[in-house]
Amino acid sequence: MTNNFILSASRDENKNLVFTSAAGTVFDLVSYLDESSIRKVKQAISFKQNVKISFSDDENDGEFSASATKSPLTKTKPFTELLVLGEDYVEPAAEVPAEQLEILNFIHNESIGLKPNLLKMQPLSWKYLVRSAMRGKNIMMTGPAGCGKTMAAKSVISALDRPEFYFNLGATQDPRSVLIGNTHFDKEKGTYFSESVFVEAIKTPNAVILLDELSRAHPDAWNILMTVLDQGQRYLRLDEKDGSDTINVADGVTFIATANIGNEYTSTRVMDKALLDRFIVIELTPLSASDELDLLKYLYPDVATKSLNAVAEICGATRIEVKTDNPRIGTSISTRTSVEIASLIYDGFTLSEAAEVCVYPQYDDAGGVDSERTFVKQIIQKYCDDGTEEDLFNVEEEAQE
């Protein structure tokens, strides 16, 4: 039988690797680790991540466990794997069940490699999202338009490899039809009720249900969802009348909602506090100029870096402006828009042409020289006048290859 084991890894004053249990016992594992494992442990400490390693010696392959003294390992109980956690990890006092070890390993190790390169989300936020979805929490992704909320939600669904259902509640004018179903009349069948896809979704064990644009949903949708999202109830009432039929939410179902919260989003509604309280909130912030550039270079490697850098800096300038005490624009240029600008440049548009068709229409031109549109034009014009529209593609780099 294999016994998994958790130790905290750190460095002593001489920068030697130290492995410590929750009880404070120090173990000498270095002599039992190969160079690759040692390198993984050092990386785990540096980046405050977790790593799962195996170790053995030539005579007793994987036949080691920790002794209760400050000494090298002794041959007492067989085990082959060691989950080494960064020094910021606090180990539970009780022995960790094997199932929990697997969950820890997935959250802190395996899931990191499942985050798409396109998703510029902080590792901590990603791990929190993965953990919350695995634990069946109701999750609300908030942040400005175009920052990657829906992509993050769909990415975690893909990472968990679970049944997926998608509902855009912001585009729904008839919440009852979408969330419950419809009553029909047929000459042969008479009156009958047909369940919605949402009903099918909540009856699917371990499903992940994405409620997109919840902040734009009709208040009737919020009322219908109240009991569905309540951890103490978890059922859907098919009718508002007392005693009407209900459908229980299946085990393991996770709800992920996206919302734009803020005064700049005039089409959104002020969400009910009772509804908000049913979610944990994960906030996605706008990308920094450097992250924006990395994303654009990943998507369009054939476009000259200086052109993509201009796009990233323009977006960054608008994001800085909206955070000032007296902003001259109400909203910044979103990542979704910056990607569209880069795609237009890739298709032969100049920066000024791209801005003309997909940026300026987003800003009010009332007020003449003091308008939002004029202010954004002034920012973009700085990059159009310095030659960034020339050499749009990496022709020289391609020629060298």
C-alpha positions as CSV (number, residue, x, y, z in Angstrom):
1,M,0.0,0.0,0.0
2,T,1.3,3.5,-0.9
3,N,1.2,6.1,1.8
4,N,1.2,9.7,0.6
5,F,3.0,12.2,2.8
6,I,2.9,16.1,3.0
7,L,5.9,18.1,4.1
8,S,6.6,21.8,3.9
9,A,9.8,22.7,2.0
10,S,11.9,25.7,2.8
11,R,15.6,26.8,3.0
12,D,17.7,27.3,6.2
13,E,20.1,30.1,6.9
14,N,22.7,28.3,4.7
15,K,20.2,28.0,1.8
16,N,20.0,24.2,2.3
17,L,16.7,22.5,1.6
18,V,14.7,21.7,4.7
19,F,11.7,19.5,4.9
20,T,9.4,19.9,7.9
21,S,6.2,18.2,9.0
22,A,3.3,19.9,10.7
23,A,4.6,18.7,14.1
24,G,7.9,20.5,13.4
25,T,10.0,17.4,12.6
26,V,12.8,18.1,10.2
27,F,13.7,15.4,7.6
28,D,16.8,15.0,5.4
29,L,15.4,14.0,2.0
30,V,18.0,15.6,-0.3
31,S,20.1,12.4,-0.5
32,Y,17.1,10.5,-1.8
33,L,16.1,13.0,-4.5
34,D,17.5,13.1,-8.0
35,E,18.5,16.4,-9.6
36,S,15.2,16.9,-11.4
37,S,13.2,16.5,-8.1
38,I,15.5,18.9,-6.3
39,R,15.1,21.5,-9.0
40,K,11.3,21.1,-8.8
41,V,11.4,21.6,-5.0
42,K,13.5,24.8,-5.4
43,Q,11.1,26.1,-8.0
44,A,8.2,25.4,-5.7
45,I,9.8,27.4,-2.9
46,S,10.7,30.3,-5.2
47,F,7.3,30.6,-6.7
48,K,5.3,29.5,-3.7
49,Q,3.8,26.6,-5.6
50,N,3.3,23.0,-4.9
51,V,5.0,20.0,-6.5
52,K,4.5,16.2,-6.3
53,I,7.7,14.1,-6.4
54,S,8.8,10.5,-6.0
55,F,12.0,9.3,-4.5
56,S,13.9,6.1,-3.7
57,D,17.4,4.6,-3.4
58,D,19.0,1.8,-5.4
59,E,18.3,-0.9,-2.9
60,N,14.8,0.0,-1.7
61,D,12.8,1.6,-4.6
62,G,10.1,3.7,-3.0
63,E,10.3,1.9,0.3
64,F,10.8,4.9,2.7
65,S,8.7,6.8,5.1
66,A,9.5,9.5,7.6
67,S,10.8,8.7,11.1
68,A,9.7,10.6,14.1
69,T,13.1,12.1,14.8
70,K,15.3,14.7,13.2
71,S,17.1,12.1,11.2
72,P,17.3,10.8,7.6
73,L,14.4,8.6,6.5
74,T,14.1,5.1,8.0
75,K,12.6,2.1,6.3
76,T,9.4,1.7,8.1
77,K,6.3,2.1,6.0
78,P,6.3,1.9,2.2
79,F,5.4,4.9,0.1
80,T,6.5,6.3,-3.3
81,E,5.2,9.8,-3.6
82,L,5.8,12.9,-1.6
83,L,3.7,16.1,-2.0
84,V,6.0,19.0,-1.2
85,L,4.3,22.3,-0.6
86,G,5.9,25.7,-0.7
87,E,6.9,27.3,2.6
88,D,3.7,29.4,2.7
89,Y,1.6,26.3,3.0
90,V,0.2,25.4,6.5
91,E,-0.2,21.6,6.8
92,P,-3.3,20.3,8.7
93,A,-2.5,18.7,12.0
94,A,-4.5,15.5,11.1
95,E,-3.4,13.0,8.5
96,V,-4.6,14.0,5.1
97,P,-6.8,11.4,3.3
98,A,-5.6,10.2,-0.1
99,E,-8.6,11.8,-1.8
100,Q,-7.8,15.2,-0.4
101,L,-4.2,14.8,-1.5
102,E,-5.4,14.3,-5.1
103,I,-7.5,17.4,-4.8
104,L,-4.6,19.4,-3.4
105,N,-2.3,18.2,-6.2
106,F,-4.9,19.1,-8.9
107,I,-5.6,22.6,-7.6
108,H,-2.0,23.6,-6.9
109,N,-0.1,21.7,-9.6
110,E,-2.0,20.1,-12.4
111,S,-4.6,22.9,-12.9
112,I,-1.8,25.5,-13.6
113,G,-0.9,23.7,-16.8
114,L,-4.5,23.6,-17.9
115,K,-5.0,27.4,-17.9
116,P,-4.9,28.5,-21.5
117,N,-2.2,30.9,-22.6
118,L,-4.8,33.2,-23.9
119,L,-6.3,33.6,-20.4
120,K,-4.2,36.3,-18.7
121,M,-5.4,35.5,-15.2
122,Q,-3.3,35.6,-12.0
123,P,-2.3,32.1,-10.9
124,L,-3.9,32.7,-7.4
125,S,-7.2,33.7,-8.9
126,W,-7.1,30.7,-11.3
127,K,-6.4,28.3,-8.4
128,Y,-9.2,29.9,-6.4
129,L,-11.6,29.5,-9.4
130,V,-10.6,25.8,-9.9
131,R,-10.9,25.0,-6.2
132,S,-14.3,26.7,-5.9
133,A,-15.7,24.9,-9.0
134,M,-14.4,21.6,-7.6
135,R,-16.2,22.2,-4.3
136,G,-19.5,23.1,-6.0
137,K,-19.5,26.7,-5.0
138,N,-21.6,29.3,-6.7
139,I,-19.1,31.6,-8.4
140,M,-19.5,35.1,-9.8
141,M,-16.9,36.4,-12.1
142,T,-16.8,40.2,-12.1
143,G,-14.8,42.7,-14.0
144,P,-15.0,45.2,-16.9
145,A,-16.3,44.2,-20.3
146,G,-13.9,42.2,-22.4
147,C,-11.5,41.3,-19.6
148,G,-11.9,37.5,-20.0
149,K,-14.7,36.6,-17.5
150,T,-16.5,34.2,-19.9
151,M,-13.2,32.8,-21.2
152,A,-12.1,32.1,-17.6
153,A,-15.4,30.3,-16.8
154,K,-15.3,28.2,-20.0
155,S,-11.6,27.4,-19.3
156,V,-12.3,26.0,-15.8
157,I,-15.1,23.9,-17.2
158,S,-12.7,22.5,-19.8
159,A,-10.1,21.9,-17.1
160,L,-12.5,19.9,-14.9
161,D,-13.8,17.9,-17.9
162,R,-17.4,18.1,-16.7
163,P,-20.8,18.4,-18.5
164,E,-21.3,22.1,-19.6
165,F,-24.4,24.1,-20.0
166,Y,-24.4,27.8,-21.2
167,F,-27.2,30.4,-20.7
168,N,-26.9,34.0,-21.7
169,L,-29.3,35.6,-19.3
170,G,-28.6,39.1,-20.5
171,A,-30.3,38.3,-23.9
172,T,-33.3,36.7,-22.3
173,Q,-36.6,38.5,-22.3
174,D,-38.7,35.6,-21.1
175,P,-36.9,34.1,-18.0
176,R,-39.6,31.6,-17.2
177,S,-39.4,30.0,-20.6
178,V,-35.6,29.7,-20.4
179,L,-35.3,28.6,-16.8
180,I,-38.4,26.6,-16.3
181,G,-40.2,25.7,-19.5
182,N,-43.4,26.3,-21.4
183,T,-47.0,25.1,-21.3
184,H,-48.3,24.0,-24.7
185,F,-51.6,23.0,-26.2
186,D,-52.1,20.3,-28.8
187,K,-55.3,19.0,-30.2
188,E,-54.3,15.4,-29.6
189,K,-52.2,15.8,-26.5
190,G,-54.2,18.6,-24.9
191,T,-52.3,20.9,-22.5
192,Y,-48.8,19.7,-21.6
193,F,-45.6,21.2,-20.1
194,S,-42.2,20.9,-21.7
195,E,-39.1,21.4,-19.5
196,S,-36.4,23.9,-20.5
197,V,-32.8,23.0,-21.1
198,F,-32.0,24.6,-17.8
199,V,-34.1,22.0,-16.0
200,E,-32.1,19.3,-17.8
201,A,-28.9,21.1,-16.7
202,I,-29.7,21.2,-13.0
203,K,-30.7,17.5,-13.1
204,T,-27.3,16.5,-14.6
205,P,-24.9,15.4,-11.8
206,N,-21.6,17.3,-11.7
207,A,-22.7,19.7,-14.4
208,V,-21.1,23.2,-14.6
209,I,-23.8,25.7,-15.5
210,L,-22.6,29.1,-16.9
211,L,-25.0,32.0,-16.3
212,D,-23.5,34.7,-18.6
213,E,-24.3,38.3,-18.1
214,L,-26.3,37.8,-14.9
215,S,-26.2,41.5,-14.1
216,R,-28.2,42.2,-17.3
217,A,-30.8,39.5,-16.5
218,H,-34.5,40.4,-15.9
219,P,-35.4,40.5,-12.2
220,D,-37.8,37.6,-12.8
221,A,-34.7,35.5,-13.6
222,W,-33.1,36.4,-10.3
223,N,-36.3,35.5,-8.4
224,I,-36.4,32.1,-10.1
225,L,-32.8,31.4,-9.3
226,M,-33.0,32.3,-5.6
227,T,-33.9,28.8,-4.4
228,V,-31.7,27.2,-7.0
229,L,-28.6,29.0,-5.7
230,D,-29.4,28.7,-2.0
231,Q,-27.1,26.0,-0.6
232,G,-29.7,25.2,2.0
233,Q,-32.5,24.6,-0.6
234,R,-31.1,23.9,-4.0
235,Y,-34.4,23.3,-5.8
236,L,-36.3,24.9,-8.7
237,R,-40.0,25.7,-8.2
238,L,-42.0,25.1,-11.4
239,D,-44.7,27.6,-10.3
240,E,-45.0,30.5,-7.9
241,K,-48.0,28.9,-6.2
242,D,-47.5,27.3,-2.8
243,G,-47.3,23.5,-3.0
244,S,-46.2,23.5,-6.7
245,D,-43.8,20.9,-8.0
246,T,-40.1,21.4,-7.4
247,I,-37.0,19.9,-9.1
248,N,-33.9,19.3,-6.9
249,V,-30.5,20.4,-8.1
250,A,-28.4,17.2,-8.7
251,D,-25.3,16.5,-6.6
252,G,-22.1,18.2,-7.7
253,V,-23.7,20.9,-9.8
254,T,-21.7,24.1,-9.9
255,F,-23.0,27.5,-11.1
256,I,-20.6,30.1,-12.6
257,A,-22.1,33.6,-13.3
258,T,-20.5,36.6,-15.0
259,A,-21.4,40.2,-14.2
260,N,-20.4,43.7,-15.1
261,I,-20.8,45.7,-11.9
262,G,-20.3,49.5,-11.9
263,N,-21.9,52.8,-12.8
264,E,-20.4,52.8,-16.3
265,Y,-22.5,49.8,-17.4
266,T,-25.9,51.5,-18.0
267,S,-27.6,48.4,-19.3
268,T,-27.0,46.4,-16.1
269,R,-29.3,46.3,-13.1
270,V,-28.5,46.8,-9.5
271,M,-28.4,43.2,-8.3
272,D,-30.4,42.0,-5.3
273,K,-28.1,41.7,-2.2
274,A,-29.7,38.4,-1.3
275,L,-28.8,37.1,-4.8
276,L,-25.2,38.4,-4.6
277,D,-24.8,36.8,-1.1
278,R,-25.3,33.3,-2.7
279,F,-22.0,33.7,-4.7
280,I,-18.3,33.9,-3.9
281,V,-16.9,36.7,-6.1
282,I,-13.8,36.4,-8.2
283,E,-12.7,39.7,-9.7
284,L,-10.8,39.9,-13.0
285,T,-8.9,43.2,-13.5
286,P,-7.9,44.8,-16.8
287,L,-4.5,43.6,-18.1
288,S,-1.4,45.6,-17.6
289,A,0.2,47.0,-20.8
290,S,2.9,44.2,-20.7
291,D,0.3,41.4,-20.3
292,E,-1.7,42.9,-23.0
293,L,1.3,43.0,-25.3
294,D,2.1,39.4,-24.5
295,L,-1.4,38.3,-25.4
296,L,-1.4,40.2,-28.7
297,K,2.0,38.8,-29.6
298,Y,0.7,35.3,-28.9
299,L,-2.3,35.8,-31.1
300,Y,-0.6,37.7,-33.9
301,P,3.1,36.8,-34.0
302,D,3.5,38.0,-37.6
303,V,2.5,41.6,-36.7
304,A,5.4,43.9,-35.8
305,T,6.0,44.2,-32.1
306,K,6.1,48.0,-32.2
307,S,2.6,48.0,-33.7
308,L,1.2,45.6,-31.0
309,N,3.1,47.6,-28.4
310,A,1.3,50.8,-29.6
311,V,-2.1,49.0,-29.2
312,A,-1.2,47.8,-25.7
313,E,0.0,51.2,-24.6
314,I,-3.1,53.0,-25.9
315,C,-5.3,50.6,-24.0
316,G,-3.2,51.0,-20.9
317,A,-3.4,54.8,-21.1
318,T,-7.3,54.7,-21.2
319,R,-7.3,52.3,-18.2
320,I,-5.1,54.7,-16.2
321,E,-7.4,57.6,-17.2
322,V,-10.6,56.0,-15.9
323,K,-9.0,55.5,-12.5
324,T,-8.1,59.2,-12.0
325,D,-10.2,61.5,-9.7
326,N,-11.7,63.4,-12.7
327,P,-11.6,60.9,-15.7
328,R,-12.2,62.4,-19.1
329,I,-13.6,59.1,-20.3
330,G,-16.2,56.7,-18.7
331,T,-14.8,53.4,-19.9
332,S,-11.4,52.1,-21.0
333,I,-10.6,50.2,-24.2
334,S,-11.2,46.6,-23.4
335,T,-8.9,43.6,-24.2
336,R,-11.6,42.4,-26.5
337,T,-11.3,45.6,-28.5
338,S,-7.5,45.6,-28.4
339,V,-7.5,42.1,-29.9
340,E,-9.9,43.4,-32.7
341,I,-7.5,46.2,-33.4
342,A,-4.6,43.8,-33.7
343,S,-6.6,41.6,-36.0
344,L,-7.4,44.5,-38.3
345,I,-3.7,45.4,-38.4
346,Y,-3.0,41.8,-39.4
347,D,-5.6,42.2,-42.2
348,G,-3.8,45.3,-43.6
349,F,-5.6,48.2,-41.8
350,T,-3.5,51.0,-40.4
351,L,-3.7,51.8,-36.7
352,S,-5.7,55.0,-37.4
353,E,-8.1,53.0,-39.7
354,A,-8.6,50.3,-37.1
355,A,-9.3,52.9,-34.4
356,E,-11.7,54.7,-36.7
357,V,-13.9,51.7,-37.2
358,C,-13.7,49.9,-33.8
359,V,-12.6,52.3,-31.1
360,Y,-14.1,55.8,-31.7
361,P,-17.7,54.6,-32.1
362,Q,-17.5,53.4,-28.5
363,Y,-17.0,57.0,-27.2
364,D,-19.4,60.0,-27.1
365,D,-18.5,62.8,-29.4
366,A,-20.8,65.3,-27.7
367,G,-18.9,68.4,-26.5
368,G,-16.5,68.9,-29.4
369,V,-12.9,69.3,-28.4
370,D,-13.9,68.3,-24.8
371,S,-15.6,65.1,-25.8
372,E,-14.6,61.6,-24.8
373,R,-14.0,60.7,-28.5
374,T,-11.6,63.7,-28.9
375,F,-9.6,62.6,-25.9
376,V,-9.2,59.1,-27.1
377,K,-8.3,60.3,-30.6
378,Q,-5.5,62.4,-29.0
379,I,-4.1,59.4,-27.3
380,I,-4.1,57.2,-30.4
381,Q,-2.8,60.0,-32.7
382,K,0.4,60.1,-30.7
383,Y,1.1,56.5,-31.9
384,C,0.0,57.1,-35.5
385,D,2.4,60.0,-36.0
386,D,5.6,58.2,-34.9
387,G,5.8,55.7,-37.7
388,T,4.0,52.8,-36.0
389,E,1.8,52.3,-39.1
390,E,4.8,51.4,-41.2
391,D,6.3,47.9,-41.3
392,L,3.2,46.4,-39.8
393,F,4.5,42.9,-40.3
394,N,7.8,41.3,-39.1
395,V,9.1,41.2,-42.6
396,E,12.8,41.5,-41.6
397,E,12.5,38.7,-39.0
398,E,10.8,36.4,-41.5
399,A,13.5,37.1,-44.1
400,Q,16.2,36.2,-41.6
401,E,14.5,32.9,-40.9
